[in-house]
Amino acid sequence: MNNTIKSNFCFVDKNRAILTLEGKDKIGFLQALTTNNIENIPKEDIVYTAILSPQGKYLFDFFVFSLSDNEIFIDIHKSRADAIKKFLEFYKLNSDVIISDRSCQIVISSINVGTYSFADPRAELLGWRCYDFKQELKIHDQGFDTFQITRLKNLVPETGVELLPEKSYILELNFEKIKGVDFKKGCYIGQEVTARMKHKATLKNRLYCGYLQNSPKNTDDRKVYSNDKVVGDLYSIFNNYCLIKIKNDFKDAELAVFGEPVTLLN
C-alpha cells in the first residue's frame, strides 16, 4: 500500500498534542467550560472552541472530535497541553472523567488524506486535519508557506501569537467568524463578558490582514502606527503578509509597521 501523500500543502504539525477524555461525564463536563457547543460531538466531525477566564479573557483554544462514544479527543497546541490538563483536573471535581495523553501524528493537508480526517472548521481553505494514530502516513512536508499565507488571509489567529493567555479577547480576534463561539449554547466560564461584547458594545479593536510592499529591515517594534501614533499591534508576519489588531477608527487611515506602509486586505 502506498501511503505517500501528494497535495497542494501537506505537512506534519509537530506543534500539536492530543488528549483524551473518557468517563460518563466527559461531554457534560467539557460543555460547561467551552465557548462552543460540543454536546453533539459524537454526531459531528470536529469543533473548534476555547476556554476563557472568569474575566472573559482567552486561556486555551483547541479542536474537539470523537471517533466513538467511549472517548473524546482534544487537539491543542503543545505549549498549552500541560496547562489545560491541570485546568481540567482542577475543575472536574467528582465528575466521572479521565484525562490522558495520546500519541498521534497530526497531518495538515489541502486534501483528505486518511481515515480520521476532518475539514478544518475555521476556514474551508485551511484544508483537512488528519489524525494518524498509527503514524503510518509517509509525509513529505510541502506547502507550509501556502498554508501560513492562507491562515493570515482568512484571519485565523494562532496560539501564543495572536491568542495570548489572560490578555486576548476572542471576539477581537475573529472567533465568531471562524466558528469558535456559539452564542446560543448554555453557560460557560467568561460567557457574560463575551455576550456583553457581542450584544451591548461595539468592538473597538479588530483583527485585519495586511500586506507590506517592502520587506522590513528592522522588526523590533511590533506596533502599528498612523501618523506616528500607535493604533494597534502586529502579530503574525509571513512573506510580507501579516495579522494586525487595530482600533476600528483607523481601518481607513494610512498605516505603517516597521516603518513600512501596510495595506489592509480585508
Helices and strands as residue ranges (DSSP letters): E 10-12, E 16-22, H 26-31, G 41-43, E 46-52, E 58-66, E 71-77, G 78-80, H 81-92, E 98-102, E 105-109, E 117-119, G 124-126, E 128-132, H 144-153, G 170-173, H 191-199, E 205-212, E 223-226, E 229-238, E 241-247, G 248-250, E 255-257, E 260-264
